[in-house]
């Protein structure tokens, strides 16, 4: 029988993003706040974006954006094995 692993998803090293989350095995959820000031991006009209990425890990972001701040939730499927 396999042993389930629970862990904390830490920030990815980007100083313009703060996130915290958790994973159980290879499935995880995190909440994050991102500032777009470094990209000189402004969102005058508030909006919602949905992004899906299939890279080292697969994830789907649902993010609300207003002015130069985005607040979102990320659903993650970790492809690689979790280190013990």
Order of alpha helices (4+ residues) and beta strands (2+ residues): beta-beta-beta-beta-beta-beta
